[in-house]
Amino acid sequence: MKILLVGASGTLGRAVHQALSHHQVITAGRGSGDLRVDITDSASVQRMFEQAGRLDAIVSATGSLHFGPLAEMTAADFRIGLNDKLLGQIDLALAGQHYLNDGGSITLTSGIVSAQPIRHGANATAVNRALEGFAAAAALELGRDRRINVVSPNVLRESWDGYAPYFPGFEAVPAARAALAYVRSVEGIANGQTLTVW
């Protein structure tokens, strides 16, 4: 398969790249990769797809969020997650569908806080739930045997030092284990599903 992997340089992205390395993987990111893309800029997203050409799978392992106390959160803070992880990944799906071959797939990334909210995580929970809702609905309309799923990983073991204060009592998962869900989404038959790695 010819796969476009957005966010390939991150901790999760590197693990996903390794897990899909038996395919032709084109990497994309803001500052590194085969192609450059800013997912908050629709023109940048469109240019990336024009450069990539026809694809069998689009995988997103990227997206920024805002973590902070609700009492101090502003609309601008909340828009960080909306404009980046939510609308950025939705833009990848909306633009990418026109470059996706019959039988192809789109895989987006949410996270465990969609189902298990944490302190200071209102932005993350809202964004992740919205992504999962989008995929469930979009799956009904893609057609031509094309599929869309969301992978919802727990906090990664490799990132635990930075995120541990936000996730008391959670059990981190290795990035390589989370990456297997992306393989399942790309090579399997799931459609409109949220594939959890908890």
N, C-alpha and C positions, 0 to 999 in steps of 0.2 A: 504494500500500500504506500501511497504518497501522503504523508501526514505533515500538517503544519502544527508546530508546537509553540504556543505563545507563552512566554515566561520560562523559557528553558534554562535560564541561568540561576534561578532560585533553588532553594533547598529541595522543594517538592519537584520543581521542573527538571532538575538534574536526575532525580530518581525516575521520573516518568520517561525521560529521554533514554535512560539506560534500559528500562523495561520494554520500550518500543524499538530498540536499536536494530532489530531484525527487519524493520521496514525502512523505507526512505523517509527520513525525518528532516524537515526544513525547520530550523529554529528561528524564533523571532523574539525581540525584546526591545526595551527602550534604549539600552546602551550596549547591547551585545547580541550576537546571533547572526545567522545568515541574512536576515532581514531586520530592519528597524521599524518599530511601531510604537506609537503612543495611543493606548486604547481609549484615552479620553478625548481623542481628536478623530472625528469620523473620516476626515480626509486622509489622515495617516493610515487608518485601518483600510480604507479603500485602496490606497497605493500598495499596501502590503499584499492584498489579495491579487491585485493586477500583476505584481511581480511574481507571486507564487504560482499563479495559473490554476488549472484544474486540480482538485484534491479529492482524496478518498476519505480523509478524516481531518477535522479541526479540533485541536485540544488546547484548552486554556488552563494554565496553572498560575494565574496572575490575578492581581487585584488588591488595592489598598483599602483600609478601613480606618475608622476613628474609634479609639478606645479612650474613655474618660467618664467621669461622674456625670450623671444625668443633670444634676443641679447646676453644673457649669457648662453644659453642652449648648452650643449655639447652632443656628441653622447652617452656618458656614461649616462648622465641624461635621454636622450630619451629612452635608453634601459631599464630603470626601469619599465616603463609601458609596453614596448614590452615583456620583459621577465616574468613579473609578471601577470598583469591583462589580457594581450592578450594571449601570448603563454601558460601561466599557465592554463587559462580557456579552451583554445583549447585542451590542453593536457588532461584535465578532460573529454572532449567530445570524443577525439580520443581513449583514453584508456577505458573510461567508456562504450562506445557503445558495447563492447564485454561482458559486464556484465549486460546489460539492457534487461529485458524480453520483449517479444512481446507486443506491445501496450504501452511500457514505454516512458518516456520523459526525456529530458535534458533541464535545464533552466540555462542560463548564465546571467550575469549582465553587462550592459553598463552604460549609464547615459545621462542626458539631454544635456550635451555638445556635444554629437554626432550630434545633430541637431541645437543647439544654442551655438556656440563657445563663450568662455569668454577670457578675458585678462589673459595671462600667462597659458592658457590651451591647447596649441598646442598638447602636448603629450596626454592629456586626450581625445581630439576630435579625433585624429588619431586612438587611441586604440579602443575607443568605436565604431567608424564607422566600423573598421575592424571586430570587434566581430559580429556586426549586419550583415555584408556581409557574414561572415563565416556561420552563422546560416541559412541565406536564401539559400545558396548553399548546405549546408550539409543536409538540410531538404529534398532535392530532392533525396538523396542517402541512407538515413538511412534504409528504407524498414521495413517490418514486422510490419507495423502500428506504428512504433516508431516516435516520434516527437522531435523537438528541437526549442526552442524559446529563445529570449533575453528579459529581463525586463530592461527598461530604466527609472529609477526614477529621479525625481528632487532632489535637495539637501534636506536632511532630516531635519525636524524641530529640532530633538534631537541633530543634529550636527551643527546647524546654527551658534552658537557662534564661532566655529573654521573656518567656511567657508564663513561667511557673506561677508568679504571683496572681495572675488572672484565673488560673485553673486549679484551685485547691481541690484535692481528692480525685482529679482526673488522671487517667493512665495514658501517658503519651504513647504514640505508635511510631515505629520506624518508618522513615520515608519510603523505603523499599516496599513495605507492606501496603502503604497507601497507594503506591504506584500500580499495584496489581489491579485495583479497581478501574484505573484508566485503560489498562489492557482489556479488561472485561467489557468496558463500554465500547471500545474501538473494535474489538474482534468478536464480541458476543452478539446477542440479539435483543438486549434490553432497550426499551424505548420509553421516554417520558419518565424515567425512574430516577430516584436519588439513591445512589450507591454509597452506603455508609461504611466507613472504616473506623470503628470505635473499639 
